[in-house]
Every structure is written in structure tokens, then in C-alpha cells.
Amino acid sequence: MPVDMPMSMPTLLPMAVQLLDAVVGIEVRAYPFPWSRANFVDSIAAGHLTHCLVAPDGELLGYQVAMAGFEEWHLLNVTISPDHQGRGLATQLLHRLIDHARSTGAEWLWLEVRPSNVRARRLYAHLGFAEIGVRRGYYPDAAGRREDALVLRLPLQPAVTAEDAAWT
């Protein structure tokens, strides 16, 4: 392929039952405590925003699940196949989610993350998420105890300054 020819971009598709075997396959490889197939089925049935990132050759690269709330969105799961991590695909998925959430008029995007998940925490900080709390004992851990979750949020709408408000 010539150097100046762009590579084909992955496609974002709705998560469908036909993709669930591949989704669960990635999930069990990526996490010591993976979501079950039923968790994904329930998310689809509930009408959550569920997307899969698929390579031009049909390979599943990653996925995300997000839930709408009143003037907010909550990221429930974002996962990139261990074979494709470190290529900016999670950033791509999150930017698409952020754009979608903004288009609905939401004010915030929320998520929980393990304190031990340093790589994800770096990504979220880079995107502008801020830590605003802790959920004690939220995640199971390998020792049979529970790991806390850091609660992060990202503002989605520009803040109105006092100067801006004076002009409205």
C-alpha cells in the first residue's frame, strides 16, 4: 500500500446478538471479573447505548455500553481487545460517546474505574474526567475482598460565566 493512502477506519455498529460471542470472548480475556453474556443481553434489552468497533475485515476490536439518565450519561463498560490496546481505539470510542452525549443535551458523563486500573485512569484524565468520589467496596478482587471504585465525571456542556449570563 502506498504510504500516503489512508488505512480503512473501523466501523461503529450497534451491539447485536450476533456479536455477543465475540464481545464475551474479549471481555473474559480483558478482565479477571468479566461481565457475563446476560449482562450484555440485559443492556441491549434495556435500550442502553451499545456499540461495537469493528475492523474492515470484520474483527471485533472493542465495544462500549452507556446508559442515559436525566441530563447525563453513565459509561458502564468500555473495552478494547487485548490484541488491539494501545492504538487509540478506546479514545475513539469515548470521543464518539462524548459527542453523542453532548448531542442529547446531557450535562455530565459519569463512570467508575478501579484505582488499580492506572492505564484507564490516565486515559480518562487525558479526556478531562475528574475524580469526584469513591464507592467503597464496589469491585470484587482476586483476594476475595472488594476494591473501591473511583467515581469520575466529565462536564459536557460549556459552563456559563457570569459575563455570559449578563448578555442573555
C-alpha positions in Angstrom: 0.0 0.0 0.0 1.4 3.5 -0.8 2.5 5.5 2.2 0.0 8.3 1.5 -3.0 6.0 1.2 -5.2 6.2 4.4 -6.0 2.9 6.2 -9.6 1.9 6.4 -11.2 3.1 9.6 -13.1 0.8 12.0 -16.9 1.0 11.8 -19.1 1.6 14.8 -22.1 -0.8 14.8 -24.9 -1.3 17.3 -24.1 -4.3 19.6 -26.3 -7.1 18.3 -26.8 -10.7 19.5 -24.7 -12.0 16.6 -21.7 -10.1 18.0 -22.1 -11.3 21.6 -19.8 -14.4 21.3 -17.0 -12.1 20.2 -17.9 -9.5 22.8 -17.8 -12.0 25.6 -14.6 -13.5 24.2 -12.9 -10.1 24.6 -14.5 -9.5 28.0 -13.1 -12.7 29.5 -9.6 -12.0 28.1 -9.6 -8.4 29.2 -10.8 -8.7 32.9 -10.4 -11.0 35.8 -14.1 -10.3 36.7 -15.8 -10.0 33.3 -19.4 -9.1 32.5 -21.5 -12.2 31.7 -23.3 -12.7 28.4 -26.5 -11.9 30.3 -25.2 -8.5 31.4 -24.8 -7.6 27.7 -28.1 -9.0 26.7 -29.8 -7.1 29.5 -28.0 -3.9 28.4 -29.3 -4.3 24.8 -32.8 -5.2 26.1 -32.8 -2.1 28.3 -32.1 0.1 25.4 -28.7 1.2 26.6 -26.3 2.7 24.0 -24.3 -0.3 23.0 -21.7 -0.1 20.3 -19.1 -2.4 18.8 -16.0 -1.1 17.0 -15.4 -3.5 14.0 -12.3 -3.6 11.8 -12.8 -3.5 8.0 -12.1 -7.3 7.9 -15.0 -7.9 10.4 -12.8 -8.4 13.5 -14.3 -7.0 16.7 -11.9 -4.5 18.2 -13.8 -3.3 21.1 -17.2 -2.1 22.5 -18.9 0.2 24.9 -22.1 0.3 26.9 -23.6 3.5 28.2 -26.8 4.4 30.0 -28.8 7.6 29.6 -30.1 9.4 32.6 -31.7 12.7 33.3 -29.3 15.2 31.6 -26.4 12.8 32.0 -24.9 9.6 30.6 -23.1 6.8 32.6 -20.4 4.8 30.9 -20.9 1.2 32.1 -18.3 -0.6 30.1 -15.6 0.3 27.5 -13.3 -2.5 26.4 -10.7 -2.9 23.7 -9.5 -6.3 22.8 -6.1 -7.0 24.5 -4.7 -7.6 20.9 -5.5 -4.1 19.9 -4.9 -2.0 23.0 -2.6 1.0 22.9 -3.7 2.1 19.4 -6.1 4.9 20.4 -9.3 2.8 19.9 -10.6 3.4 23.4 -10.1 7.1 22.9 -12.0 6.9 19.6 -14.9 5.1 21.3 -15.0 7.6 24.1 -14.9 10.6 21.8 -17.9 9.2 19.9 -19.8 8.6 23.2 -18.9 12.2 24.4 -20.2 13.6 21.1 -23.4 11.6 21.3 -24.0 12.6 24.9 -23.4 16.3 24.1 -25.9 16.0 21.1 -28.6 14.9 23.6 -28.0 18.0 25.7 -26.5 16.0 28.6 -24.5 17.9 31.1 -22.3 15.1 32.5 -20.7 11.8 31.6 -20.1 9.6 34.6 -18.1 6.4 35.2 -16.5 4.2 37.8 -12.9 2.9 37.5 -10.7 0.7 39.7 -7.9 2.7 41.4 -5.6 -0.2 40.2 -6.5 0.5 36.5 -3.8 3.0 36.0 -4.0 2.9 32.2 -7.7 3.7 32.1 -7.3 6.4 34.7 -4.7 8.1 32.6 -7.0 7.9 29.6 -9.9 9.4 31.5 -7.7 12.2 32.9 -6.5 13.0 29.4 -10.1 13.3 28.2 -10.9 15.7 31.1 -12.6 13.5 33.6 -12.2 14.5 37.2 -12.4 12.3 40.3 -15.3 13.4 42.4 -15.9 10.5 44.8 -15.3 6.9 45.9 -17.7 4.0 46.0 -16.3 1.7 48.8 -16.1 -2.0 48.0 -17.6 -1.7 44.6 -15.5 -4.2 42.6 -14.6 -7.8 43.6 -10.8 -8.5 43.7 -8.6 -11.6 43.4 -8.1 -11.9 47.1 -11.9 -12.3 47.7 -12.2 -8.8 49.1 -13.6 -5.8 47.4 -11.8 -2.9 45.6 -13.1 0.6 45.8 -14.3 2.4 42.6 -13.2 6.0 41.8 -16.2 8.0 40.6 -15.3 10.3 37.7 -17.3 12.8 35.7 -16.8 14.9 32.6 -18.7 18.1 32.0 -20.3 18.0 28.6 -21.7 21.5 28.1 -19.7 24.7 28.3 -20.1 26.5 31.6 -21.9 29.8 31.6 -19.8 32.5 33.1 -21.3 35.5 34.9 -20.3 37.7 32.0 -22.1 35.3 29.5 -25.2 35.3 31.8 -25.3 39.1 31.8 -25.7 39.1 28.0 -28.7 36.7 28.0 
